[in-house]
Amino acid sequence: MGEAWSWIREAFLAGGLIAVLISVLVLMTGSWPPMVVIESNSMQHDENGEVGSIDAGDLVLVMTPDRKDIITFVEGTESGGDYEGYESHGMPGDVIIYQKNGGSDTPVIHRALLEVVENTSGGWDVPGTTLRNVSSITWTFDILCAYHGGSYNLKIEDWDPLHAGYLTKGDNNDCMIDQPGANSQSQGPGLSDEHGNAVQTTKGEWVIGVAGAEIPWVGSIKLGLSDNSQSVPDASWSKLIITAIVLLAIPAVWERVVDRVIKTAPEFAQAEMEESQISQLLSDDNQQQAHEEE
């Protein structure tokens, strides 16, 4: 019964710690759930995965847009701009999590290339660029694209955003922009929503979060139990195993270190000596009592 109660108590303690951790993450991010598992390799920078970029199997904190201003790629690369040099997850600009066309399909986590803002005169402004009150958007990004054995900079030409919002792209999607209407250089078909409709400019209300800190590899466990395990870089599995071994070994190592520190402390030696003296006194008393009874 005592052992069973010990297990129950440990389970309650573990559950309580998990609940506290989740509560802290929710308060910190302002989102629910406070983190997501990355299921595809569309943001991957290296075939083996790397810490600092978003790989399949990573856990990523989701910051609510109310607490984090979204900085776009063009703002992060604007010479002399307020956000020049700003990077997130290995490249300039923030990575956002959004619902395609505001639908209920699996959210997309891609980089915000630029933001289109309505000008009071009826045209479009693009912060981080020289574009002001334009009827359509033409811009060249500092992003190289592979094309017929050569390379060129990603460019959009005469793009009509239809409404204000964000233009987005996966870092690992070469130069295929999510919004098909902006793919003027035949980079790819772009994305479609659950109804087969082309993804439009991402409205602010469709953005459900901004990608915060990453916890690498841990989410691979979930993907390993689903049909998406092939998206996880091979190196992530070995790193996950090493991480698990280290985490399991920490309590045992910590216990040994603490035990050694305690035993080398002067107070420990003094306590052992006093315990020995008490034991000797008790032994002497018992022997004397035995003699008296004889």
N, C-alpha and C positions, 0 to 999 in steps of 0.2 A: 504493500500500500504506500509506504514511504517513497519507494522508487518511482511508482506511478505518479504520485503527487509532484515529485521533482520534475518529471518530464512535462507535466501539465503546466507547472510554473514557468519552466523554460520556454514552452510554446507561447504562453501569454506574454512573456517578456519580449520574445522575438517579434510577435505580432504587434506589440505596443511600439517597439522601436521602428518597425516598418511604417506603421501608421503615422508616427511623428515625422519620419523622413519624408513621406509623401506630402504631409501637411505643410512642411517647410518648403518643399519644392513648389507646391501650389501657391503659397503666399509669395514666394520669390518670383515666380514666372507670371502669376496671374492667369494661368491657363489650366484647363482640364481636358485631356490628361496633360500633365506637366512635361512629358517627354514622349517622343515617338521613335519607333524602330525604322531605320532606313531599309527599304525593301529592294531597291534597284541600284544599279551602278552608274546612273546618269550623272552623278556628281563626283565620281571617282577621278583622282588625278594620276594614280599609279596602278598598274595591273596587280601589284601586290598589296595595295592599300597603304595608307600612311596616316599617322596621327596629325591632325591639323586640317585635313580635308574630310569630306563626308563620304564614307564608304558604306556599301550594303552590310548590314549587321551592326552598325553603330547605333547607339542611343543618343538622341539629340534633344536638349532642352528646348521647349517651345515658349518663347517670350511673347506675351500679348502685345499687339501693336500699340495699345494704349500706353505702354510703358517703355517702348523702344521706337524711336524715329527710324524709319527705313531710309538707309543711304544707298543710292543706286551705284552701279558700276561707273557710269559717266561722271557722277559726282566724286567718286573715289579717284578718278583719273584726271580730273579737271586741273590743269596747271594753275596754281595760285588760288584755287578754290578753297572754301572752308573745310572741305573733307578730303583734300588732296592727301594721298598716301593711306587712306583708310582701307583696311582689308578685313575680310571675314572668311574663315574656312579656306584659306589659301589663295584668294583672289580679291581684287577690289570690289567693294559693294557688299550689301547684305544678301543673305539667302532667306527667302520667304517661303512660308507654307500656305498654299492657297487651294481653294476649291475651283475646279475647272468650270467656268461659266456659272459659278455659284451653286453647282449641283451637289449631289450627295455621293459622288464617286470618290475613290481613294484620293486623298489630297496629294498635291504635287509639291515637292520641296526643291526649288530651283532658284538661281540667282536673278535678282532684279537688275536688268540692264539699264533701264531708264524709266522715268515717270513722266507721263503726259498730263499736263495741267491745263484746264480751260482758261483761256485769256478773256478778260472782261470785254474785249472787242470782238470776240467770237472765234478767234483762232486758237492755236495750241502753243503752249510754252513747254520747254523741256529743261528743268533745272540741271545744272552741270554742263550745259552746252550753250552755244550762242543762238539757239533757236528760240525765237519769240514771236508770238502771234502769227504762226505759219498755218497754211491750210492743209499741208501734208508734211510728212517728216522724212528727211533724207539725212543720214548720218553714218559716218564710218567709225567703227570701234577699234580700240587697240587690242584686237583679238585675232590671231592668225588662224586661217582655215586651210585645211588641205584640199587641193582641187586639181585633178588630172596630173598628179605628180608634182605640182607646184604648190604655192601658197599665196594667199591674199588676205587682206583684212576684212573682217565681217562688215557688211554694209547693208543698210536698209534704204530703199529708194521709193519716194512718193508714197509712203505708207499712210493710210488714213486710219487712225486708231478707233474711229467711230464714237468713242467716249473716253473720258479720263481714266487713268489707271497705269498699270505697270506692264512693260515688255519683259519677258523672262526667258531664260535658257538654262539648260543643264550644262555644267562645266565639261562633262564628258560626251556631250552630244555634238562634238566638232562645232559647226556653225549653224546647226538647225535650231531656229528660234521656236519657242512653244506656239506662238501665234502664227498660223500658216500665212495670213495676209501680209506678214512682214518678211517672209522668206523670198526675197527677190533674186537671190543668186542660186536658186535650185539646191539649197543646202539640205532639204528634206521636207517631208510632208507636214511637219509640225504635229501638234497634239489635237485630239478630239475628246469630247466629253462622253458620258455614258449613253447619250442618245445619238452619237455619231456626228455631232455638230462640231465644226472647227472652233478651237479655243479662241476666245476674243481677248482683247486687252483686259488684264486682270483688275477689276474694280477694287477700291479700297475695302469695301465690305466683304469681298470674297477672300481677303487675306485673313487667315486665322491665327497666324503667328510669325515670328521672326526666329530663325535658327540661332540658338545660343550655344553654350558649351556642349562638346561631344564627349560621350563615354564610349571609347572604342571597343569593338568586338562583342560586347556583352549581349547585344540583341541578336547575335548569330544563333543563339540557342533557340529563339522563337522561329527564325527562318529555317533552322535545321529540322524543325518539326512540321514544316509546311512545304509547299512546292517551290519556294523561292530560294532554297539553299544554294542553287547553282550561281546565284548572284554574288555570294560572299566570296571575297578573294581567298585563295588557298592559304596564304600566309596568316590570315585572320584566325583560322581554326587552330593553328599551332600556338599563336599568341594567346588565344582564349584559354587553351589548356594550361599554358605556362602561368597565366594570370590566376587561374583557379587553384593550381598547386601552391602558388605563393600565398594566396589568401587563406588556404587551409592550413598552411604551415605557420602562419604568423602567430596564432594563439599558442601553439606548442612552444615555439621559439621564445615568445614573450614570457610564458610561464617559467621557462628555464632561466631566462635572464633575470627575472624578478627574484626567483628562488636563490640564484647565486648572489645577487646584490644583498638580499636579506641575510644570507649566511655569512657574508664577509663584514657585515656591520658590527661595530663594537657592542651595540645593544643586544644583538643576537647571542654573542659569546657570553655576555653577562647573564642573560636569561637562562642559557644552558647551564651555566655554573650554579645559578640559584636553584634551578630545577634539580640538579644533581645533589646539591646540599639538602634540599627538602626530602628527596628520595632516600638519602642516607639517614636522615633523622627519623623518618618513618620506619625504616628498616631496623634501626637501633631500638626504637620504641617497641616494635613487634617482638624483637628478640628478648627484650627485658620483660615484657608481659608474659612471654612463654616460660621464662625462668621462674617467675613468681608463681605461675600456676602449677609448676612442678613442685 
